Amino acid sequence: MALEATVGDDGMIHIRETEQPEIVAVTTPAKWEAFVKGVRAGEFDHFVAGVETPEYGAMNATP
C-alpha cells in the first residue's frame, strides 16, 4: 500500500491509497502541511511501533 497526494485544479490536496484509488480524501494545503510536519517530527510513530511489514521488517518508534 502507498499513498498518493497531488494538488488538484481547485488548489486542494487530493490523497488516495494505491489499492483503492477510487476513494479520494481532500484537504487544504495548510492541513496537509501540518500533517507532513507531524510525520517528520515523529508524532505518529507510536502507531507503528512494533509493527512488522514484509517490506521493512520491524518498525520501531525510536530512531
PDB file of N, CA, C and O in Angstrom, chain B, residues numbered from 101:
ATOM      1  N   MET B 101       0.843  -1.175   0.000  1.00  0.00           N
ATOM      2  CA  MET B 101       0.000   0.000   0.000  1.00  0.00           C
ATOM      3  C   MET B 101       0.891   1.243   0.000  1.00  0.00           C
ATOM      4  O   MET B 101       1.930   1.293   0.659  1.00  0.00           O
ATOM      5  N   ALA B 102       0.458   2.214  -0.742  1.00  0.00           N
ATOM      6  CA  ALA B 102       1.138   3.502  -0.772  1.00  0.00           C
ATOM      7  C   ALA B 102       0.082   4.592  -0.886  1.00  0.00           C
ATOM      8  O   ALA B 102      -1.014   4.370  -1.401  1.00  0.00           O
ATOM      9  N   LEU B 103       0.431   5.754  -0.402  1.00  0.00           N
ATOM     10  CA  LEU B 103      -0.455   6.906  -0.549  1.00  0.00           C
ATOM     11  C   LEU B 103       0.062   7.781  -1.670  1.00  0.00           C
ATOM     12  O   LEU B 103       1.270   7.939  -1.849  1.00  0.00           O
ATOM     13  N   GLU B 104      -0.864   8.343  -2.418  1.00  0.00           N
ATOM     14  CA  GLU B 104      -0.532   9.292  -3.464  1.00  0.00           C
ATOM     15  C   GLU B 104      -1.205  10.611  -3.115  1.00  0.00           C
ATOM     16  O   GLU B 104      -2.372  10.633  -2.722  1.00  0.00           O
ATOM     17  N   ALA B 105      -0.478  11.699  -3.258  1.00  0.00           N
ATOM     18  CA  ALA B 105      -1.038  13.022  -2.978  1.00  0.00           C
ATOM     19  C   ALA B 105      -0.697  13.943  -4.135  1.00  0.00           C
ATOM     20  O   ALA B 105       0.406  13.900  -4.679  1.00  0.00           O
ATOM     21  N   THR B 106      -1.649  14.768  -4.500  1.00  0.00           N
ATOM     22  CA  THR B 106      -1.435  15.731  -5.573  1.00  0.00           C
ATOM     23  C   THR B 106      -2.267  16.975  -5.312  1.00  0.00           C
ATOM     24  O   THR B 106      -3.239  16.941  -4.557  1.00  0.00           O
ATOM     25  N   VAL B 107      -1.880  18.054  -5.936  1.00  0.00           N
ATOM     26  CA  VAL B 107      -2.654  19.290  -5.848  1.00  0.00           C
ATOM     27  C   VAL B 107      -3.629  19.307  -7.021  1.00  0.00           C
ATOM     28  O   VAL B 107      -3.224  19.206  -8.179  1.00  0.00           O
ATOM     29  N   GLY B 108      -4.911  19.435  -6.710  1.00  0.00           N
ATOM     30  CA  GLY B 108      -5.929  19.470  -7.742  1.00  0.00           C
ATOM     31  C   GLY B 108      -6.044  20.846  -8.383  1.00  0.00           C
ATOM     32  O   GLY B 108      -5.441  21.816  -7.924  1.00  0.00           O
ATOM     33  N   ASP B 109      -6.825  20.910  -9.445  1.00  0.00           N
ATOM     34  CA  ASP B 109      -7.069  22.181 -10.126  1.00  0.00           C
ATOM     35  C   ASP B 109      -7.694  23.220  -9.198  1.00  0.00           C
ATOM     36  O   ASP B 109      -7.591  24.425  -9.424  1.00  0.00           O
ATOM     37  N   ASP B 110      -8.346  22.717  -8.144  1.00  0.00           N
ATOM     38  CA  ASP B 110      -9.002  23.597  -7.176  1.00  0.00           C
ATOM     39  C   ASP B 110      -8.061  24.099  -6.085  1.00  0.00           C
ATOM     40  O   ASP B 110      -8.476  24.852  -5.204  1.00  0.00           O
ATOM     41  N   GLY B 111      -6.770  23.675  -6.142  1.00  0.00           N
ATOM     42  CA  GLY B 111      -5.799  24.086  -5.140  1.00  0.00           C
ATOM     43  C   GLY B 111      -5.809  23.241  -3.882  1.00  0.00           C
ATOM     44  O   GLY B 111      -4.977  23.433  -2.995  1.00  0.00           O
ATOM     45  N   MET B 112      -6.740  22.313  -3.800  1.00  0.00           N
ATOM     46  CA  MET B 112      -6.835  21.428  -2.637  1.00  0.00           C
ATOM     47  C   MET B 112      -5.912  20.223  -2.830  1.00  0.00           C
ATOM     48  O   MET B 112      -5.529  19.898  -3.954  1.00  0.00           O
ATOM     49  N   ILE B 113      -5.561  19.567  -1.729  1.00  0.00           N
ATOM     50  CA  ILE B 113      -4.717  18.379  -1.767  1.00  0.00           C
ATOM     51  C   ILE B 113      -5.621  17.154  -1.850  1.00  0.00           C
ATOM     52  O   ILE B 113      -6.505  16.964  -1.014  1.00  0.00           O
ATOM     53  N   HIS B 114      -5.389  16.328  -2.867  1.00  0.00           N
ATOM     54  CA  HIS B 114      -6.170  15.114  -3.088  1.00  0.00           C
ATOM     55  C   HIS B 114      -5.272  13.919  -2.757  1.00  0.00           C
ATOM     56  O   HIS B 114      -4.170  13.789  -3.290  1.00  0.00           O
ATOM     57  N   ILE B 115      -5.766  13.050  -1.866  1.00  0.00           N
ATOM     58  CA  ILE B 115      -4.972  11.929  -1.360  1.00  0.00           C
ATOM     59  C   ILE B 115      -5.746  10.642  -1.617  1.00  0.00           C
ATOM     60  O   ILE B 115      -6.951  10.571  -1.379  1.00  0.00           O
ATOM     61  N   ARG B 116      -5.033   9.618  -2.109  1.00  0.00           N
ATOM     62  CA  ARG B 116      -5.677   8.320  -2.296  1.00  0.00           C
ATOM     63  C   ARG B 116      -4.684   7.213  -2.002  1.00  0.00           C
ATOM     64  O   ARG B 116      -3.470   7.422  -2.004  1.00  0.00           O
ATOM     65  N   GLU B 117      -5.218   6.046  -1.752  1.00  0.00           N
ATOM     66  CA  GLU B 117      -4.438   4.845  -1.497  1.00  0.00           C
ATOM     67  C   GLU B 117      -4.336   4.085  -2.817  1.00  0.00           C
ATOM     68  O   GLU B 117      -5.323   3.974  -3.545  1.00  0.00           O
ATOM     69  N   THR B 118      -3.157   3.564  -3.129  1.00  0.00           N
ATOM     70  CA  THR B 118      -2.980   2.891  -4.410  1.00  0.00           C
ATOM     71  C   THR B 118      -3.862   1.656  -4.558  1.00  0.00           C
ATOM     72  O   THR B 118      -4.233   1.297  -5.676  1.00  0.00           O
ATOM     73  N   GLU B 119      -4.201   1.007  -3.458  1.00  0.00           N
ATOM     74  CA  GLU B 119      -5.033  -0.200  -3.529  1.00  0.00           C
ATOM     75  C   GLU B 119      -6.510   0.119  -3.729  1.00  0.00           C
ATOM     76  O   GLU B 119      -7.263  -0.749  -4.171  1.00  0.00           O
ATOM     77  N   GLN B 120      -6.943   1.329  -3.418  1.00  0.00           N
ATOM     78  CA  GLN B 120      -8.331   1.753  -3.602  1.00  0.00           C
ATOM     79  C   GLN B 120      -8.335   3.173  -4.186  1.00  0.00           C
ATOM     80  O   GLN B 120      -8.756   4.114  -3.513  1.00  0.00           O
ATOM     81  N   PRO B 121      -7.873   3.332  -5.428  1.00  0.00           N
ATOM     82  CA  PRO B 121      -7.728   4.673  -5.995  1.00  0.00           C
ATOM     83  C   PRO B 121      -9.041   5.410  -6.228  1.00  0.00           C
ATOM     84  O   PRO B 121      -9.037   6.621  -6.451  1.00  0.00           O
ATOM     85  N   GLU B 122     -10.152   4.703  -6.181  1.00  0.00           N
ATOM     86  CA  GLU B 122     -11.441   5.371  -6.391  1.00  0.00           C
ATOM     87  C   GLU B 122     -11.885   6.174  -5.174  1.00  0.00           C
ATOM     88  O   GLU B 122     -12.778   7.014  -5.281  1.00  0.00           O
ATOM     89  N   ILE B 123     -11.270   5.924  -4.017  1.00  0.00           N
ATOM     90  CA  ILE B 123     -11.588   6.663  -2.794  1.00  0.00           C
ATOM     91  C   ILE B 123     -10.554   7.774  -2.633  1.00  0.00           C
ATOM     92  O   ILE B 123      -9.361   7.504  -2.492  1.00  0.00           O
ATOM     93  N   VAL B 124     -11.011   9.010  -2.655  1.00  0.00           N
ATOM     94  CA  VAL B 124     -10.105  10.162  -2.590  1.00  0.00           C
ATOM     95  C   VAL B 124     -10.496  11.048  -1.408  1.00  0.00           C
ATOM     96  O   VAL B 124     -11.655  11.437  -1.263  1.00  0.00           O
ATOM     97  N   ALA B 125      -9.519  11.353  -0.577  1.00  0.00           N
ATOM     98  CA  ALA B 125      -9.720  12.307   0.518  1.00  0.00           C
ATOM     99  C   ALA B 125      -9.187  13.654   0.043  1.00  0.00           C
ATOM    100  O   ALA B 125      -8.174  13.718  -0.654  1.00  0.00           O
ATOM    101  N   VAL B 126      -9.869  14.722   0.422  1.00  0.00           N
ATOM    102  CA  VAL B 126      -9.472  16.062   0.004  1.00  0.00           C
ATOM    103  C   VAL B 126      -9.279  16.920   1.249  1.00  0.00           C
ATOM    104  O   VAL B 126     -10.102  16.907   2.165  1.00  0.00           O
ATOM    105  N   THR B 127      -8.174  17.668   1.266  1.00  0.00           N
ATOM    106  CA  THR B 127      -7.878  18.528   2.402  1.00  0.00           C
ATOM    107  C   THR B 127      -7.254  19.834   1.914  1.00  0.00           C
ATOM    108  O   THR B 127      -6.925  19.981   0.737  1.00  0.00           O
ATOM    109  N   THR B 128      -7.101  20.759   2.824  1.00  0.00           N
ATOM    110  CA  THR B 128      -6.499  22.048   2.467  1.00  0.00           C
ATOM    111  C   THR B 128      -4.972  21.927   2.475  1.00  0.00           C
ATOM    112  O   THR B 128      -4.426  21.050   3.145  1.00  0.00           O
ATOM    113  N   PRO B 129      -4.289  22.788   1.748  1.00  0.00           N
ATOM    114  CA  PRO B 129      -2.829  22.778   1.796  1.00  0.00           C
ATOM    115  C   PRO B 129      -2.285  23.008   3.217  1.00  0.00           C
ATOM    116  O   PRO B 129      -1.274  22.412   3.587  1.00  0.00           O
ATOM    117  N   ALA B 130      -2.931  23.849   4.002  1.00  0.00           N
ATOM    118  CA  ALA B 130      -2.463  24.111   5.376  1.00  0.00           C
ATOM    119  C   ALA B 130      -2.567  22.858   6.244  1.00  0.00           C
ATOM    120  O   ALA B 130      -1.657  22.561   7.018  1.00  0.00           O
ATOM    121  N   LYS B 131      -3.666  22.130   6.119  1.00  0.00           N
ATOM    122  CA  LYS B 131      -3.822  20.898   6.910  1.00  0.00           C
ATOM    123  C   LYS B 131      -2.841  19.829   6.448  1.00  0.00           C
ATOM    124  O   LYS B 131      -2.304  19.088   7.272  1.00  0.00           O
ATOM    125  N   TRP B 132      -2.601  19.739   5.148  1.00  0.00           N
ATOM    126  CA  TRP B 132      -1.633  18.772   4.626  1.00  0.00           C
ATOM    127  C   TRP B 132      -0.232  19.097   5.146  1.00  0.00           C
ATOM    128  O   TRP B 132       0.492  18.198   5.574  1.00  0.00           O
ATOM    129  N   GLU B 133       0.151  20.361   5.114  1.00  0.00           N
ATOM    130  CA  GLU B 133       1.460  20.772   5.613  1.00  0.00           C
ATOM    131  C   GLU B 133       1.612  20.452   7.098  1.00  0.00           C
ATOM    132  O   GLU B 133       2.681  20.017   7.529  1.00  0.00           O
ATOM    133  N   ALA B 134       0.566  20.660   7.877  1.00  0.00           N
ATOM    134  CA  ALA B 134       0.613  20.328   9.304  1.00  0.00           C
ATOM    135  C   ALA B 134       0.797  18.826   9.496  1.00  0.00           C
ATOM    136  O   ALA B 134       1.544  18.398  10.376  1.00  0.00           O
ATOM    137  N   PHE B 135       0.122  18.029   8.681  1.00  0.00           N
ATOM    138  CA  PHE B 135       0.259  16.575   8.755  1.00  0.00           C
ATOM    139  C   PHE B 135       1.681  16.146   8.408  1.00  0.00           C
ATOM    140  O   PHE B 135       2.275  15.334   9.118  1.00  0.00           O
ATOM    141  N   VAL B 136       2.225  16.683   7.330  1.00  0.00           N
ATOM    142  CA  VAL B 136       3.585  16.333   6.914  1.00  0.00           C
ATOM    143  C   VAL B 136       4.595  16.724   7.996  1.00  0.00           C
ATOM    144  O   VAL B 136       5.511  15.956   8.289  1.00  0.00           O
ATOM    145  N   LYS B 137       4.441  17.886   8.580  1.00  0.00           N
ATOM    146  CA  LYS B 137       5.330  18.297   9.671  1.00  0.00           C
ATOM    147  C   LYS B 137       5.242  17.330  10.842  1.00  0.00           C
ATOM    148  O   LYS B 137       6.258  17.000  11.453  1.00  0.00           O
ATOM    149  N   GLY B 138       4.030  16.872  11.160  1.00  0.00           N
ATOM    150  CA  GLY B 138       3.852  15.905  12.238  1.00  0.00           C
ATOM    151  C   GLY B 138       4.523  14.583  11.944  1.00  0.00           C
ATOM    152  O   GLY B 138       5.128  13.983  12.832  1.00  0.00           O
ATOM    153  N   VAL B 139       4.425  14.117  10.702  1.00  0.00           N
ATOM    154  CA  VAL B 139       5.090  12.866  10.305  1.00  0.00           C
ATOM    155  C   VAL B 139       6.593  13.015  10.454  1.00  0.00           C
ATOM    156  O   VAL B 139       7.257  12.149  11.024  1.00  0.00           O
ATOM    157  N   ARG B 140       7.124  14.102   9.948  1.00  0.00           N
ATOM    158  CA  ARG B 140       8.574  14.329  10.033  1.00  0.00           C
ATOM    159  C   ARG B 140       9.053  14.445  11.475  1.00  0.00           C
ATOM    160  O   ARG B 140      10.179  14.061  11.791  1.00  0.00           O
ATOM    161  N   ALA B 141       8.208  14.970  12.343  1.00  0.00           N
ATOM    162  CA  ALA B 141       8.576  15.141  13.756  1.00  0.00           C
ATOM    163  C   ALA B 141       8.380  13.857  14.561  1.00  0.00           C
ATOM    164  O   ALA B 141       8.733  13.808  15.739  1.00  0.00           O
ATOM    165  N   GLY B 142       7.820  12.816  13.938  1.00  0.00           N
ATOM    166  CA  GLY B 142       7.636  11.546  14.639  1.00  0.00           C
ATOM    167  C   GLY B 142       6.375  11.470  15.480  1.00  0.00           C
ATOM    168  O   GLY B 142       6.251  10.583  16.325  1.00  0.00           O
ATOM    169  N   GLU B 143       5.434  12.385  15.265  1.00  0.00           N
ATOM    170  CA  GLU B 143       4.226  12.415  16.090  1.00  0.00           C
ATOM    171  C   GLU B 143       3.340  11.173  15.937  1.00  0.00           C
ATOM    172  O   GLU B 143       2.505  10.900  16.800  1.00  0.00           O
ATOM    173  N   PHE B 144       3.515  10.433  14.864  1.00  0.00           N
ATOM    174  CA  PHE B 144       2.663   9.267  14.624  1.00  0.00           C
ATOM    175  C   PHE B 144       3.408   7.948  14.733  1.00  0.00           C
ATOM    176  O   PHE B 144       2.839   6.893  14.452  1.00  0.00           O
ATOM    177  N   ASP B 145       4.658   7.991  15.131  1.00  0.00           N
ATOM    178  CA  ASP B 145       5.469   6.783  15.201  1.00  0.00           C
ATOM    179  C   ASP B 145       4.878   5.719  16.117  1.00  0.00           C
ATOM    180  O   ASP B 145       5.041   4.525  15.868  1.00  0.00           O
ATOM    181  N   HIS B 146       4.200   6.139  17.164  1.00  0.00           N
ATOM    182  CA  HIS B 146       3.643   5.168  18.102  1.00  0.00           C
ATOM    183  C   HIS B 146       2.578   4.281  17.449  1.00  0.00           C
ATOM    184  O   HIS B 146       2.280   3.204  17.965  1.00  0.00           O
ATOM    185  N   PHE B 147       2.003   4.712  16.330  1.00  0.00           N
ATOM    186  CA  PHE B 147       1.006   3.895  15.644  1.00  0.00           C
ATOM    187  C   PHE B 147       1.630   2.664  14.996  1.00  0.00           C
ATOM    188  O   PHE B 147       0.938   1.671  14.775  1.00  0.00           O
ATOM    189  N   VAL B 148       2.928   2.712  14.689  1.00  0.00           N
ATOM    190  CA  VAL B 148       3.584   1.598  14.020  1.00  0.00           C
ATOM    191  C   VAL B 148       4.670   0.942  14.873  1.00  0.00           C
ATOM    192  O   VAL B 148       5.372   0.051  14.394  1.00  0.00           O
ATOM    193  N   ALA B 149       4.816   1.363  16.114  1.00  0.00           N
ATOM    194  CA  ALA B 149       5.824   0.779  16.986  1.00  0.00           C
ATOM    195  C   ALA B 149       5.557  -0.712  17.143  1.00  0.00           C
ATOM    196  O   ALA B 149       4.467  -1.121  17.542  1.00  0.00           O
ATOM    197  N   GLY B 150       6.563  -1.515  16.825  1.00  0.00           N
ATOM    198  CA  GLY B 150       6.442  -2.957  16.967  1.00  0.00           C
ATOM    199  C   GLY B 150       5.742  -3.649  15.815  1.00  0.00           C
ATOM    200  O   GLY B 150       5.621  -4.875  15.821  1.00  0.00           O
ATOM    201  N   VAL B 151       5.281  -2.907  14.838  1.00  0.00           N
ATOM    202  CA  VAL B 151       4.617  -3.488  13.677  1.00  0.00           C
ATOM    203  C   VAL B 151       5.680  -4.012  12.724  1.00  0.00           C
ATOM    204  O   VAL B 151       6.691  -3.349  12.494  1.00  0.00           O
ATOM    205  N   GLU B 152       5.457  -5.195  12.171  1.00  0.00           N
ATOM    206  CA  GLU B 152       6.393  -5.759  11.224  1.00  0.00           C
ATOM    207  C   GLU B 152       5.736  -5.838   9.859  1.00  0.00           C
ATOM    208  O   GLU B 152       4.596  -6.284   9.728  1.00  0.00           O
ATOM    209  N   THR B 153       6.465  -5.400   8.847  1.00  0.00           N
ATOM    210  CA  THR B 153       5.953  -5.438   7.476  1.00  0.00           C
ATOM    211  C   THR B 153       6.924  -6.211   6.601  1.00  0.00           C
ATOM    212  O   THR B 153       8.122  -6.235   6.885  1.00  0.00           O
ATOM    213  N   PRO B 154       6.433  -6.845   5.541  1.00  0.00           N
ATOM    214  CA  PRO B 154       7.330  -7.591   4.648  1.00  0.00           C
ATOM    215  C   PRO B 154       8.395  -6.690   4.010  1.00  0.00           C
ATOM    216  O   PRO B 154       9.529  -7.117   3.796  1.00  0.00           O
ATOM    217  N   GLU B 155       8.022  -5.445   3.709  1.00  0.00           N
ATOM    218  CA  GLU B 155       8.956  -4.549   3.031  1.00  0.00           C
ATOM    219  C   GLU B 155      10.056  -4.030   3.939  1.00  0.00           C
ATOM    220  O   GLU B 155      11.205  -3.892   3.518  1.00  0.00           O
ATOM    221  N   TYR B 156       9.700  -3.742   5.196  1.00  0.00           N
ATOM    222  CA  TYR B 156      10.641  -3.027   6.073  1.00  0.00           C
ATOM    223  C   TYR B 156      11.036  -3.764   7.336  1.00  0.00           C
ATOM    224  O   TYR B 156      11.886  -3.280   8.083  1.00  0.00           O
ATOM    225  N   GLY B 157      10.452  -4.911   7.595  1.00  0.00           N
ATOM    226  CA  GLY B 157      10.740  -5.606   8.832  1.00  0.00           C
ATOM    227  C   GLY B 157      10.078  -4.914   9.999  1.00  0.00           C
ATOM    228  O   GLY B 157       9.032  -4.286   9.832  1.00  0.00           O
ATOM    229  N   ALA B 158      10.668  -5.014  11.184  1.00  0.00           N
ATOM    230  CA  ALA B 158      10.080  -4.401  12.377  1.00  0.00           C
ATOM    231  C   ALA B 158      10.245  -2.889  12.322  1.00  0.00           C
ATOM    232  O   ALA B 158      11.304  -2.379  11.956  1.00  0.00           O
ATOM    233  N   MET B 159       9.194  -2.189  12.687  1.00  0.00           N
ATOM    234  CA  MET B 159       9.221  -0.723  12.723  1.00  0.00           C
ATOM    235  C   MET B 159       9.233  -0.299  14.187  1.00  0.00           C
ATOM    236  O   MET B 159       8.376  -0.711  14.969  1.00  0.00           O
ATOM    237  N   ASN B 160      10.189   0.508  14.544  1.00  0.00           N
ATOM    238  CA  ASN B 160      10.321   0.955  15.927  1.00  0.00           C
ATOM    239  C   ASN B 160      10.025   2.436  16.036  1.00  0.00           C
ATOM    240  O   ASN B 160      10.259   3.196  15.096  1.00  0.00           O
ATOM    241  N   ALA B 161       9.513   2.841  17.178  1.00  0.00           N
ATOM    242  CA  ALA B 161       9.196   4.251  17.407  1.00  0.00           C
ATOM    243  C   ALA B 161      10.462   5.061  17.697  1.00  0.00           C
ATOM    244  O   ALA B 161      10.459   6.283  17.545  1.00  0.00           O
ATOM    245  N   THR B 162      11.529   4.403  18.109  1.00  0.00           N
ATOM    246  CA  THR B 162      12.755   5.133  18.414  1.00  0.00           C
ATOM    247  C   THR B 162      13.710   5.028  17.243  1.00  0.00           C
ATOM    248  O   THR B 162      13.888   3.940  16.695  1.00  0.00           O
ATOM    249  N   PRO B 163      14.331   6.129  16.842  1.00  0.00           N
ATOM    250  CA  PRO B 163      15.256   6.110  15.700  1.00  0.00           C
ATOM    251  C   PRO B 163      16.548   5.399  16.017  1.00  0.00           C
ATOM    252  O   PRO B 163      17.425   5.301  15.158  1.00  0.00           O
TER     253      PRO B 163
END
